[in-house]
Amino acid sequence: MAKKRQGKRHLKKAVVLFLVVAMMSGLCGCGEKKVIRIASKPMTEQYILTEIIAQLIEAETDYETEITKGVGGGTTNIHPALVKGEFDLYPEYTRTAWLNVLKKEEMEKDDEKLYAQLQEEYAALGLTWTGLYGFSNTYGLALRQETAEQYGLGTYSDLAAASGELIFGGNPDYIELETGYPRLCEAYGMQFKDVKQMEIALKYEALTNGEVDVINAFTTDAQLAANNLVLLTDDGSFFERFDAGTIVRKDALEKYPKLEGVLEKLNGLISEDEMQQLNYEVEVNGKEDKEVARQFLVTKGLLSE
């Protein structure tokens, strides 16, 4: 009998211990960390943008963030992972999504129509764009300030008129691409004195050294801010805009109800000149992307010192 009573006591203790553990597990579950997973492409601009997003989220909510920087393959690998739920959001460019995700063969020239269709088709994937940051990282034409002043150049049309006296420099892919340099010259009637092909990394050096007079560029390149260069105005709207914005999973917005309001604060926040400067601070001045992002948010009044 004594053994039976002792066995019952052990059983009661075990039950009590189980209930305590279960309760503690429940309490731990209630305090589960809310971590928002952010991805970036392998480029300075995206590192800065993801830091801006993450720091603003953590400053304005009780959510934590986890950034995976430099995902190889960029859009090609981030988009499928986002659809699968491996990431919650990432910065993207409208026409990159149009071409690389939706696989559109023809480019929609109207920016508003394109964005509306992106929203519609992304909704079917369980995703949405929460807005655009205010800058476009697209193709452009850059030249030295002194050249612009010498020939009175402010637009592509101005450049076309003076092109016979100038040398164009560009990377082989752009020079040889049918929709690149040949299409540009045809659209504006440009006929340069000479054309030199060079690797992407050497274009800015060749321009600043005077080996060439005009190069193809990206509108948020850090080197534009570093070398006192001028981006001409595309007065004929030749280059389409690649507007930057945030793509986020719809279920993430439901799971984290404060998230959408935070992301919307980024809309119209960053100009092309500002993005150039942010890239410059990291690539040329050697600052950490995390610190550059923080200082930008402080400057905009979204973080305190």
N, C-alpha and C positions, 0 to 999 in steps of 0.2 A: 504493500500500500504506500509506504514511504517513497518507494521508487516512482510510483505512479504520480504522487503529488509533486515530487521533484521534477518529473518530466513535464507536468502541466505548467509548473512555474517557468521552466525553460522555454516552453512553447509561448507563454504569455509575454515573456521578455523579448522573444524573437519577433512576435507580432508587433509589440510596442516599438521595437527598434526599426522594424520595417516601415511602420507608419511615420516615425520620425524622419527616416531617410526620405520617404516619399514626399513628406511635407517640405523638407529642405530642398528637395529637387524641384518641387513646384515653385518654391520661392526663388530659386536660382533661375528657373525658366522665366519668371516674371521680370527678372533683371537682365535678361539676355541683351547683349550689346547689339545696337542697331548700326550695322556697318554698311555703308554705301560704297560699292565697288566701281571704281572709275578706271577707264583705259585710255591710253594715249598712243599715237603713232610715234615712230622713232625720229622725231624732229624737235628742235629747240622750242619752236612756237607752241607745239602741243604740250610739251613739258610745263611751260609757263601757264598755259590755259588750264590744265588739269590742277595745277597748284592754286590758281585763282578760284576755281570751282570748289575744291576741297576746303580751302581755308575759309571761304565764305560760308559754306555749309556748317562747318564746325563752330564758327563764330556765332551763327544765328540759330542753331538748333542744338539738341542734345545727341545728334547723330555723330557717329564716327565715320571716317572715310579711309579707304584703302586704294592707293593708286598703283596701277601696273603700268609703268612707263616703258615706252619703246617697244610695243608689241610688233614683232617682225611681220612684214607684209602689210602693215597698216590696215586699211579698210578691208582688204581681202580676208584677214583673219579676225579682226575685231567684230565686224558685223555678224558673222555666224555665231561667235561666242556670245554676243549681246542677245541674239534671238534665243539661244539656248538657256540664257539666264546666268551665264558665267560672269557677266558684267552688268551693271545697272545703267551706266551712261558713258558717253564719251563725246568729245568735240569732233565735228565733221564739217565738210564743206558741201554746199548745196549741189553743185554740178559734179562733184566727185561721187556723191550719192546717186545722182541721176544716171551717170555713165557706168559706174563700177558696181552699184548695188542693183538698181532697177534695170540696168543693161539697155538703156534707151539708145537707139541708133541715131536718132535725129535730136539735135539740141533745141530745146525751147528757148527762144530768144527773150521772151518776156519773163522777167525775174519773179513777178508776183504770181503769174500763172504756174511757173515751174514750182515755186514753193508750195502753192496750194495743192498741186498734184503730188508732190512729195509727201505732204501731210496725209493725203487720202490713201496713198499706196502703203505708206509706213504704218498707218492705223491697222491695216489688214495683217500686219506682222506683229501687232501688239506693241508697237513703238510710236513715239511722237517726237516732234521737234518743239522745244519749249521757247524757241525764239532765236534771233540772230544777234551776234555781239556788236555789229556795226561796222565791221571791216571785211574786205574781200581779199583773199590771197590769190591773186590771179596773175596772168601774164602782163608784162608792161615793157616799155622801152626806156632805157636810162642813158644819160649822157652827163658829161662834166658841166658844171655850172658855167664855166668860161665859154664852152662851146654854145650853150643855150643863149648866152648873152651876145656872143659874137654874131650869131646868125638869126637872133630874134626868134628862138624856138620855144613854143609853149605847147603846141599840139602836134598830132601826127601829120596833119595837113601841112603845118609849117615845115616839118621835117621832110615831107615829100618834096617840097619846093627846093630844099637845100641839099637833098640826098646825093646829087651828082658830085658834090664836093667832099663827101664824108665816107668813112670806112665803117662798115657794119661788122660786128663780131658776135659770134654765137656758138653754142655747142652743136656738134654735128647732128644730133637728133632733131633739133629745132630747124637748123638750116635745110636739112634734107626732107623734113616732114612736109608732105603736100599741103597739109592744113596749117603749117607754120609759116616760115619765112616767105615761100613763094606766094601763098595766099595773101599775106600781109602786103607784099609789094604790089600785087594785082589790085587789091582793094583800094590802096591809096596812090597808086601810080608812082611808087618809089623806085629809083634806079641809082643805087649807090655806086660810088667810084670803085670800090673794091669790097669783097666779102672775105673775112677770115674765120676759119673754124678753129675752135679751141675747147678744151675741157671746161666743164662748168666751174670748177674751182679756180680756173685761171682768168675767167672773163673780167672780173672786177679789177684784177691787177693790170690786165692789158688796157682796160679803159683808163684807169688812173695814171698809167705810164704814158698814155698818148699813142699806144700802138693801134688802137681803134677809137672811133668817135662815138659809136652807139652800140649798145648791147641789148639783147633780150634779157629780161629780169622777172622776178616775182615781186609783187607790190609790197610785200612786208619783209623783204630781205634785209638783214642787219647791215649789210655793206652799204646800203643806200644811206643810212644814217651816219655811217662811219666815214664816208669819203666825200661829203659835200656834193652829192650827185642830185640830178634832177630827174623826176619821172614825168614824162610828157603826158598830156591829157589825150585820151583816146576819143577824139571828137566825133569819130564816125562809129563809135561803139563796136569796134572790130572784135576785141577780146570780151568774151562772156565773163560775168562775175562768178566767183567761187566764194559765196558768202559763208562765213563761219558761224556755227551755232551748236546747240546741244541736242543730241538725240538721247532719249531716255526710255526705258521700259515703262509701259503704262502700269504694270503691277507694282513697280517700284514707287510710283507716285501715290498709289493706293496704300502701300505698306508704310510709306514715309510721308504723311500728309503735309508736312511743312516744307518738303523738298521743292515743289513746284514754285512756290512763292520766292524762294531763294534763287532758283535758276532764272526766274523772270527778271531779277535785279541786274542780270548781266546783259539784258537786251539793250542794244545801242550804247553800250558802255565803253567800247574800245574802237578808236579810229585806226585807220591804216598807219598814220604817222606814229601813233602811240604803240602799235604792235611792232613796227620797225624798231622803235627805241627800246622796247622790252627785249626784243631779240638781240639788239646791239649790246645791251647791258650784260647779257649772258655770254654771247659768242665773242665779243670784242673786249669787254671790260673784265670778263672772267668771273662775274658774280654768280651765286647760286640761284637757280630758277625759283627756289622756294622763297628766298629773300626778295628777289625782284617782284614776284607775285604779291608778296605781303606789302611791300612799299607802294605798289600800284593801288592796292585796295585802301591803304591808308590815305593816299593822295586823293582818292575818289570819295573819301569820307565813309567808307564801308567798314573799316577797321580802325581801332584806336591805336595810337603809338604804344 
